[in-house]
Amino acid sequence: QIKKLDLRIGDSVLATTNGVVVYAGNGLPGYGNLIILEHANSLLSAYAFTENMLVKEKDQIESGQKIATMGKQGDQPGLHFEIRQSGKPVDPLKFLPPR
Protein backbone atom coordinates (compact mmCIF):
# COMPACT_ATOMS: atom_id res chain seq x y z
CA GLN A 1 0.00 0.00 0.00
CA ILE A 2 1.46 3.34 -1.05
CA LYS A 3 0.85 6.22 1.32
CA LYS A 4 0.82 9.73 -0.14
CA LEU A 5 2.31 12.48 1.99
CA ASP A 6 2.76 16.20 1.50
CA LEU A 7 6.34 16.09 0.20
CA ARG A 8 8.56 18.86 -1.08
CA ILE A 9 11.86 18.64 -2.92
CA GLY A 10 14.60 19.34 -0.38
CA ASP A 11 12.68 17.94 2.63
CA SER A 12 14.80 15.90 5.05
CA VAL A 13 15.07 12.13 4.56
CA LEU A 14 15.68 10.44 7.92
CA ALA A 15 17.03 6.98 8.71
CA THR A 16 14.44 4.57 10.08
CA THR A 17 16.78 3.12 12.71
CA ASN A 18 20.46 2.59 13.51
CA GLY A 19 22.50 1.03 10.73
CA VAL A 20 25.46 1.17 8.37
CA VAL A 21 25.46 2.61 4.86
CA VAL A 22 26.15 -0.29 2.48
CA TYR A 23 25.43 1.68 -0.71
CA ALA A 24 25.25 5.37 -1.56
CA GLY A 25 25.31 6.20 -5.25
CA ASN A 26 23.44 6.39 -8.53
CA GLY A 27 24.79 3.33 -10.33
CA LEU A 28 21.58 1.25 -10.20
CA PRO A 29 19.38 2.21 -13.18
CA GLY A 30 15.86 3.28 -12.26
CA TYR A 31 16.60 4.43 -8.68
CA GLY A 32 18.36 7.78 -9.08
CA ASN A 33 20.45 8.64 -6.04
CA LEU A 34 20.03 5.60 -3.80
CA ILE A 35 21.02 4.96 -0.19
CA ILE A 36 20.83 1.47 1.33
CA LEU A 37 21.27 0.94 5.07
CA GLU A 38 21.92 -2.40 6.74
CA HIS A 39 20.27 -2.94 10.13
CA ALA A 40 20.06 -5.72 12.71
CA ASN A 41 17.92 -8.84 12.06
CA SER A 42 18.85 -9.11 8.34
CA LEU A 43 17.00 -5.85 7.55
CA LEU A 44 17.87 -3.38 4.80
CA SER A 45 16.22 -0.03 4.20
CA ALA A 46 16.42 1.67 0.81
CA TYR A 47 15.83 5.34 -0.02
CA ALA A 48 15.70 6.07 -3.76
CA PHE A 49 15.38 9.29 -5.78
CA THR A 50 17.07 11.45 -3.15
CA GLU A 51 18.32 14.87 -4.21
CA ASN A 52 21.43 15.26 -2.05
CA MET A 53 23.03 12.29 -0.31
CA LEU A 54 24.55 13.34 3.02
CA VAL A 55 26.18 10.00 3.86
CA LYS A 56 28.75 7.70 2.29
CA GLU A 57 29.35 3.96 2.33
CA LYS A 58 30.45 2.52 5.71
CA ASP A 59 29.04 5.50 7.68
CA GLN A 60 27.41 4.51 10.98
CA ILE A 61 23.90 5.97 11.06
CA GLU A 62 21.64 6.64 14.04
CA SER A 63 17.87 6.40 14.12
CA GLY A 64 16.34 9.65 12.87
CA GLN A 65 19.61 10.96 11.40
CA LYS A 66 19.23 13.10 8.28
CA ILE A 67 20.79 11.04 5.47
CA ALA A 68 19.58 12.92 2.37
CA THR A 69 17.19 15.49 1.00
CA MET A 70 14.04 14.66 -0.92
CA GLY A 71 14.36 14.43 -4.66
CA LYS A 72 11.77 13.80 -7.35
CA GLN A 73 10.28 11.02 -9.39
CA GLY A 74 9.50 12.42 -12.81
CA ASP A 75 8.40 15.98 -12.16
CA GLN A 76 6.90 15.34 -8.71
CA PRO A 77 8.61 15.28 -5.30
CA GLY A 78 9.02 11.68 -4.26
CA LEU A 79 10.96 9.10 -2.36
CA HIS A 80 10.91 5.38 -3.02
CA PHE A 81 11.29 3.70 0.39
CA GLU A 82 11.59 -0.04 1.00
CA ILE A 83 12.44 -2.38 3.81
CA ARG A 84 13.73 -5.85 3.00
CA GLN A 85 14.29 -8.73 5.38
CA SER A 86 16.59 -11.51 4.21
CA GLY A 87 16.36 -10.01 0.71
CA LYS A 88 12.55 -10.00 0.49
CA PRO A 89 10.34 -6.88 0.57
CA VAL A 90 8.30 -6.55 3.76
CA ASP A 91 5.61 -4.15 4.99
CA PRO A 92 7.57 -1.14 6.30
CA LEU A 93 4.76 -0.18 8.68
CA LYS A 94 5.69 -3.19 10.83
CA PHE A 95 9.14 -1.69 11.41
CA LEU A 96 8.46 2.05 11.60
CA PRO A 97 7.37 3.91 14.73
CA PRO A 98 3.72 5.02 14.73
CA ARG A 99 3.02 8.53 13.46
C-alpha positions in Angstrom: 0.0 0.0 0.0 1.5 3.3 -1.0 0.8 6.2 1.3 0.8 9.7 -0.1 2.3 12.5 2.0 2.8 16.2 1.5 6.3 16.1 0.2 8.6 18.9 -1.1 11.9 18.6 -2.9 14.6 19.3 -0.4 12.7 17.9 2.6 14.8 15.9 5.0 15.1 12.1 4.6 15.7 10.4 7.9 17.0 7.0 8.7 14.4 4.6 10.1 16.8 3.1 12.7 20.5 2.6 13.5 22.5 1.0 10.7 25.5 1.2 8.4 25.5 2.6 4.9 26.2 -0.3 2.5 25.4 1.7 -0.7 25.3 5.4 -1.6 25.3 6.2 -5.2 23.4 6.4 -8.5 24.8 3.3 -10.3 21.6 1.3 -10.2 19.4 2.2 -13.2 15.9 3.3 -12.3 16.6 4.4 -8.7 18.4 7.8 -9.1 20.4 8.6 -6.0 20.0 5.6 -3.8 21.0 5.0 -0.2 20.8 1.5 1.3 21.3 0.9 5.1 21.9 -2.4 6.7 20.3 -2.9 10.1 20.1 -5.7 12.7 17.9 -8.8 12.1 18.9 -9.1 8.3 17.0 -5.8 7.6 17.9 -3.4 4.8 16.2 0.0 4.2 16.4 1.7 0.8 15.8 5.3 0.0 15.7 6.1 -3.8 15.4 9.3 -5.8 17.1 11.5 -3.2 18.3 14.9 -4.2 21.4 15.3 -2.0 23.0 12.3 -0.3 24.5 13.3 3.0 26.2 10.0 3.9 28.7 7.7 2.3 29.3 4.0 2.3 30.4 2.5 5.7 29.0 5.5 7.7 27.4 4.5 11.0 23.9 6.0 11.1 21.6 6.6 14.0 17.9 6.4 14.1 16.3 9.7 12.9 19.6 11.0 11.4 19.2 13.1 8.3 20.8 11.0 5.5 19.6 12.9 2.4 17.2 15.5 1.0 14.0 14.7 -0.9 14.4 14.4 -4.7 11.8 13.8 -7.3 10.3 11.0 -9.4 9.5 12.4 -12.8 8.4 16.0 -12.2 6.9 15.3 -8.7 8.6 15.3 -5.3 9.0 11.7 -4.3 11.0 9.1 -2.4 10.9 5.4 -3.0 11.3 3.7 0.4 11.6 0.0 1.0 12.4 -2.4 3.8 13.7 -5.8 3.0 14.3 -8.7 5.4 16.6 -11.5 4.2 16.4 -10.0 0.7 12.5 -10.0 0.5 10.3 -6.9 0.6 8.3 -6.5 3.8 5.6 -4.1 5.0 7.6 -1.1 6.3 4.8 -0.2 8.7 5.7 -3.2 10.8 9.1 -1.7 11.4 8.5 2.0 11.6 7.4 3.9 14.7 3.7 5.0 14.7 3.0 8.5 13.5 
